[in-house]
Amino acid sequence: MSSLLLAVQDTVLAQVGNPTPEAPPGSEKFLQLVSYLTWFVLLSGICGIVYAGGKFAWEKWTGGGLESPKMVAGAMIGGVIATSAGTIMNALIGT
C-alpha cells in the first residue's frame, strides 16, 4: 500500500511545474511609486549627512557638545540599509 501511495505522490509531484513569476495587472503604477520612494529615501539620506556634517562643523567651531557624529553614523547606516534593501529581499526571496 505504501509503495502505491509513493508512486501516486511521485506522479502528482512530477506534473506540477515551476511557474514563472508574472506581474499583476496595474503593477506599473506601484513600481513607479516604489521608484519614487527609493529616490526620496536616498535624497533624504544625502540631506541628512550634509546637515549632520554642517552641524558637526558648527559644534567644532563653537566648542559645543558633539552630538552630530551620532547623526552622521545614523544617516550612513540608514543609507546602507536603504540601498541594500533590494539585495536583501532578493536574497531572502531567492529570485
Disulfide bonds with the S-S distance in Angstrom:
none
